[in-house]
Amino acid sequence: MSTRFSRWLGVGIAALAVTAFGTTASAQQAPGEQVGSVRVVHGLRGLVADIYLDGNLALPTFQPERATDPLSIPAGDHLVEIRTAGAAKSDTPLLAQNVTVPGGFEGSLVAHLGADGTPTLTAYADDLTPVPAGQTRIVVRHAAAADGVSVLLNDQPAITSLSPNAEGTDVVAAGDYKWP
């Protein structure tokens, strides 16, 4: 994974995923078992990937700059492995990382380049508290191998000084916005 994010694209991909693995993970769930809801965000630009969960192919040919719908994963520790699409299961993964999914968790797992330029996974919990009528919550997650950023909506500051691997939120009037 020698590809690099552009500063804005990396932030944008995570922001668009504002809020895990499909049927393969769901099939592993026992009745009454606690689960978490995870949206998987693919922010490794230029890499079509096969995503494995606990040794099983869960997301084949997952396209970059895409996100899944929320998917159920049994609560607990899981091994996530990312390989180039079509690579043999026995090939060394480009990324292998253990993640813990708490029971009742609702959030996003973002595959991106870390500050040192190596692939990593970062989990973000989703804030699902209600907002007033006519308002909406924006969530920006800085999952790019880049310095801190500020986010503008309609050329006005919305979230300032967002450091890498952090997230910023704001409640704004519902509507259409332009952002870089």
C-alpha positions, 0 to 999 in steps of 0.5 A, a space after each residue: 500500500 504505497 498509495 498516499 492520501 491527499 490531505 483533503 480527500 482523506 478527511 473527506 472520505 471519513 466525513 462522508 461516512 458520518 455515522 461490520 462486516 456483512 453476512 459472513 460476520 452475521 453468520 458467526 453470531 450466536 443467538 443472544 450474543 451481544 453485537 456491535 454495529 460497524 460501518 467499514 470505511 475504505 480510505 486507502 486510495 488506489 487499493 482494491 482490497 479483500 477484507 478478512 475478519 477472523 480468517 474469513 473473507 468478509 468484504 471481497 473486492 472492496 473498492 477504495 473511497 467507499 463505506 459499507 452500511 452498518 453491519 453487525 459484528 459479535 462483541 469481542 476481539 477480532 483480527 482484521 486483515 487487508 490484502 490486495 483483492 485476489 491475493 491468496 489467503 495465505 499471502 502476508 496481509 498488507 495490514 493485520 490489526 486486532 480490533 475490539 468491538 464492544 457490545 452495543 457499539 455503533 461506529 465506524 472502522 476506518 482503514 487509512 494511512 497513519 501519520 507515519 504513512 503505514 496502513 492502520 485502522 481507527 475506530 470512531 464511535 458514532 454520536 446518535 443523540 437527537 438534534 433539534 428539528 431543522 438541524 443536522 450534525 456534521 462529523 468530520 474524522 481526520 483519517 489522513 496522513 496529514 497535519 491538522 486541518 480546519 473544515 469550512 462549510 460555505 467558506 465559513 469555519 465549521 470545525 477548526 484545528 482538527 488533529 490527525 485521528 481526531 474527530 470534530 462535530 458541529 450542529 448546523 442548519 439542515 441544508 446543502 453546503 459547499 466544502 473544499 
